[in-house]
Amino acid sequence: MLDGEIHLTKVLYFTCLAVADGLDEDGEQIFHWQAMALVMMYSYPDHDLLELSFHAVNVKSITDVIGMVPHQPNLPSGVTEDRYFLVEKPGLNIATFGVAYKGAGEDDEAQDNEY
């Protein structure tokens, strides 16, 4: 999210940058570390913001994760097109698949011996 607007972006990488906070009593520059993500926008960016930020956004402004999955459909005409489709929160739908199991130290030894 940038300036209250949601944009679709591809995160290229994450990094930490030293950001100036001002001067201390000795006139020395004070810095703090800021987590940032270098992104490529899928939607149209604000030109001035893009230039000033060098495509970097505050990590805390990332509200969701999507995937832009490549898709090459073969059309009835025989033409193959390069397209992408959006997947929200990839992997989340399978995060709850599986068999319930007991926590560490709560194993049922009788069940283990059945196999």
Backbone bond lengths (Angstrom), bond angles and torsions (degrees), N, CA, C in turn:
res aa  C-N    CA-C-N  psi(-1)  N-CA   C-N-CA  omega(-1)  CA-C   N-CA-C  phi
1 M - - - 1.439 - - 1.526 108.03 -
2 L 1.310 116.58 127.61 1.460 122.81 177.64 1.516 108.73 -124.48
3 D 1.310 116.61 126.21 1.468 121.94 178.91 1.526 112.04 50.78
4 G 1.330 116.68 39.35 1.456 121.19 177.62 1.514 115.20 78.60
5 E 1.328 118.14 1.88 1.458 121.63 179.36 1.518 109.71 -112.01
6 I 1.322 115.43 140.86 1.459 121.04 178.86 1.522 108.93 -89.74
7 H 1.330 116.30 131.77 1.459 123.00 177.84 1.521 108.40 -126.56
8 L 1.321 116.67 145.85 1.452 121.08 173.28 1.518 107.87 -88.55
9 T 1.337 116.35 124.90 1.460 120.94 -178.50 1.509 110.55 -136.24
10 K 1.296 115.00 159.53 1.459 122.29 172.11 1.518 106.37 -104.95
11 V 1.340 117.21 123.13 1.463 120.60 177.68 1.521 107.75 -79.90
12 L 1.322 116.08 120.12 1.460 121.01 179.18 1.520 110.77 -84.21
13 Y 1.341 116.85 -44.29 1.456 120.87 172.83 1.520 110.10 -167.01
14 F 1.328 114.87 163.72 1.460 122.49 177.31 1.523 108.76 -106.73
15 T 1.324 116.84 149.58 1.461 121.70 177.68 1.523 109.39 -156.54
16 C 1.305 116.95 170.70 1.467 122.85 172.64 1.522 107.80 -115.86
17 L 1.327 116.12 133.69 1.458 121.62 179.87 1.517 109.83 -117.56
18 A 1.326 116.07 146.07 1.462 121.08 173.73 1.524 107.51 -82.09
19 V 1.339 116.28 121.23 1.464 122.33 -177.82 1.522 108.59 -112.86
20 A 1.334 116.59 132.22 1.467 121.54 -177.95 1.525 110.80 -70.89
21 D 1.344 115.96 134.28 1.468 122.74 177.40 1.521 112.29 -107.05
22 G 1.295 117.94 -12.39 1.459 121.25 -176.61 1.516 110.10 132.28
23 L 1.327 115.94 -158.68 1.465 121.50 -177.97 1.520 110.05 -114.06
24 D 1.346 115.67 146.31 1.467 119.60 174.33 1.531 109.01 -85.98
25 E 1.344 117.20 -175.51 1.469 120.75 -176.30 1.528 112.99 -65.29
26 D 1.350 117.96 -19.77 1.464 121.65 178.09 1.530 112.54 -92.14
27 G 1.328 117.08 2.86 1.458 120.61 -179.30 1.519 113.50 84.14
28 E 1.337 117.12 7.00 1.468 121.38 178.78 1.531 109.74 -83.72
29 Q 1.320 115.44 143.90 1.466 121.00 179.51 1.527 109.93 -69.02
30 I 1.327 117.06 134.63 1.466 122.82 176.56 1.532 107.60 -103.65
31 F 1.328 115.83 134.88 1.462 121.59 -179.45 1.520 109.95 -125.23
32 H 1.330 115.94 157.17 1.465 121.79 168.02 1.530 107.21 -134.63
33 W 1.332 115.96 157.35 1.460 120.57 -180.00 1.519 109.30 -86.43
34 Q 1.333 116.55 134.20 1.467 122.62 179.55 1.523 108.41 -124.10
35 A 1.336 117.71 123.70 1.465 121.53 176.16 1.523 108.59 -72.20
36 M 1.316 116.64 129.57 1.463 122.13 -176.87 1.528 109.71 -132.95
37 A 1.321 115.67 159.60 1.460 122.23 174.54 1.525 107.93 -127.50
38 L 1.322 116.89 130.16 1.460 121.25 174.07 1.522 106.26 -86.25
39 V 1.335 116.87 122.67 1.457 120.46 -172.37 1.521 112.07 -125.65
40 M 1.324 115.10 157.51 1.454 122.99 170.72 1.527 105.68 -116.49
41 M 1.316 117.47 123.91 1.458 120.80 -174.58 1.523 111.67 -82.63
42 Y 1.335 114.79 136.07 1.461 120.73 171.97 1.522 110.19 -86.87
43 S 1.336 117.08 -30.40 1.461 120.55 177.15 1.523 108.61 -96.89
44 Y 1.325 116.94 171.36 1.456 120.10 -176.21 1.525 111.53 -72.40
45 P 1.327 117.96 124.81 1.470 121.22 179.90 1.527 111.52 -86.56
46 D 1.313 115.14 162.56 1.460 121.15 170.00 1.525 106.51 -73.66
47 H 1.316 117.56 122.60 1.465 121.73 -172.81 1.531 112.38 -58.54
48 D 1.342 117.25 -46.73 1.471 120.23 -178.51 1.524 111.33 -64.42
49 L 1.333 116.88 -43.61 1.462 120.78 179.09 1.523 110.79 -62.49
50 L 1.312 116.34 -41.17 1.459 120.94 179.49 1.524 111.10 -60.23
51 E 1.333 116.79 -43.93 1.466 120.55 179.04 1.523 111.78 -65.65
52 L 1.326 116.79 -43.88 1.467 120.53 -177.12 1.523 113.11 -68.62
53 S 1.324 117.30 -33.25 1.464 120.18 -173.37 1.516 113.93 -95.66
54 F 1.321 118.06 -8.53 1.463 121.49 -176.14 1.526 111.04 53.90
55 H 1.334 116.90 36.23 1.469 124.71 178.80 1.526 112.72 71.86
56 A 1.317 119.29 14.49 1.468 121.57 -179.44 1.525 109.84 -96.81
57 V 1.337 116.08 140.29 1.467 121.50 176.80 1.524 108.89 -130.62
58 N 1.325 115.89 154.36 1.457 121.46 176.46 1.525 108.48 -67.12
59 V 1.327 116.96 129.98 1.459 121.91 -177.92 1.526 110.97 -56.08
60 K 1.325 117.61 -35.13 1.464 121.14 -178.33 1.525 112.33 -67.25
61 S 1.332 118.00 -14.67 1.462 120.24 178.80 1.527 112.26 -84.60
62 I 1.336 117.79 -6.08 1.465 121.39 177.90 1.525 107.63 -78.89
63 T 1.332 116.71 117.68 1.459 121.01 -175.17 1.516 113.84 -101.85
64 D 1.311 118.71 -20.83 1.453 122.05 -176.29 1.514 110.05 -154.18
65 V 1.324 115.83 165.29 1.458 121.56 177.12 1.523 107.64 -120.69
66 I 1.324 115.64 133.17 1.458 121.37 176.59 1.518 108.49 -127.99
67 G 1.305 116.42 167.81 1.457 122.16 171.93 1.516 108.81 -125.44
68 M 1.305 117.06 136.35 1.465 121.44 173.21 1.526 105.67 -104.57
69 V 1.327 115.73 98.95 1.460 122.82 -170.85 1.527 109.81 -90.55
70 P 1.349 117.21 127.80 1.464 119.73 178.32 1.532 110.77 -64.50
71 H 1.315 116.30 142.54 1.466 122.01 179.99 1.521 107.59 -144.79
72 Q 1.334 117.09 128.44 1.459 121.47 -179.76 1.528 109.29 -121.08
73 P 1.339 117.02 81.82 1.469 118.79 -179.36 1.528 111.56 -72.28
74 N 1.327 114.72 143.42 1.468 120.84 172.82 1.521 107.16 -94.74
75 L 1.311 116.47 112.68 1.457 121.56 -178.69 1.526 110.13 -75.89
76 P 1.342 117.30 158.01 1.471 119.95 178.63 1.527 113.01 -55.32
77 S 1.329 116.92 -26.23 1.470 120.45 178.94 1.528 112.16 -74.01
78 G 1.347 116.55 -8.59 1.458 120.42 -178.30 1.515 113.41 95.64
79 V 1.323 117.16 -6.02 1.463 122.21 179.86 1.529 109.24 -79.12
80 T 1.334 115.98 136.05 1.461 121.51 174.38 1.517 107.93 -104.37
81 E 1.328 116.24 126.65 1.462 120.60 -177.88 1.522 110.78 -110.14
82 D 1.341 115.69 146.65 1.461 121.51 173.77 1.519 108.09 -91.85
83 R 1.322 115.80 114.43 1.460 121.32 -179.98 1.517 109.09 -134.97
84 Y 1.326 115.87 172.87 1.462 122.89 176.61 1.520 108.39 -134.75
85 F 1.344 115.94 150.16 1.453 118.43 170.47 1.518 108.99 -128.67
86 L 1.326 114.95 150.07 1.456 122.57 -173.85 1.525 110.07 -89.57
87 V 1.335 116.37 131.34 1.459 122.69 174.49 1.517 106.90 -120.82
88 E 1.344 116.58 121.61 1.459 120.39 179.12 1.520 110.14 -84.55
89 K 1.321 116.75 137.95 1.464 124.12 177.11 1.531 111.47 46.76
90 P 1.325 118.06 61.10 1.464 120.28 -177.11 1.521 111.45 -58.98
91 G 1.319 115.53 134.02 1.461 121.33 179.40 1.508 113.80 91.84
92 L 1.330 117.88 -18.56 1.457 120.10 -177.67 1.519 111.62 -65.91
93 N 1.336 117.69 -33.69 1.459 120.20 -177.71 1.526 112.87 -68.36
94 I 1.329 118.74 -19.68 1.462 120.19 177.95 1.521 112.10 -104.68
95 A 1.321 116.49 1.80 1.462 120.06 -177.50 1.518 112.05 -64.87
96 T 1.335 118.42 -23.49 1.461 120.78 -178.40 1.517 112.47 -104.40
97 F 1.333 118.46 2.41 1.459 120.61 177.37 1.515 108.86 -70.05
98 G 1.308 116.51 154.96 1.457 120.11 176.16 1.511 111.11 125.98
99 V 1.291 114.39 -175.02 1.455 121.85 -177.32 1.515 108.31 -106.03
100 A 1.314 115.91 136.15 1.466 119.57 177.03 1.524 109.07 -65.34
101 Y 1.305 116.50 142.71 1.453 121.24 178.97 1.514 109.45 -140.18
102 K 1.315 114.65 159.60 1.459 119.65 179.65 1.515 109.14 -79.85
103 G 1.322 116.09 158.59 1.456 121.04 179.62 1.518 112.12 -71.59
104 A 1.329 116.18 173.31 1.467 122.13 -179.70 1.525 109.84 -57.85
105 G 1.323 116.04 136.08 1.461 121.08 177.62 1.515 113.69 84.25
106 E 1.335 117.60 -0.36 1.456 120.85 -179.20 1.522 111.31 -114.46
107 D 1.317 118.09 22.72 1.458 121.40 -177.81 1.524 110.88 -65.05
108 D 1.313 114.35 144.51 1.451 120.48 175.32 1.520 106.75 -97.44
109 E 1.329 117.50 104.55 1.464 121.27 -175.42 1.511 111.79 -63.52
110 A 1.321 118.07 -28.83 1.459 120.78 178.97 1.525 110.09 -63.07
111 Q 1.324 117.66 -40.43 1.462 120.49 178.41 1.518 110.75 -67.55
112 D 1.324 118.24 -37.31 1.464 121.45 -179.97 1.518 111.06 -61.55
113 N 1.304 117.75 -34.87 1.464 121.67 -176.83 1.521 112.43 -79.92
114 E 1.330 118.93 -10.27 1.459 121.55 -179.61 1.520 112.19 -72.65
115 Y 1.298 118.74 -21.12 1.461 121.25 -174.78 1.465 109.05 -95.70
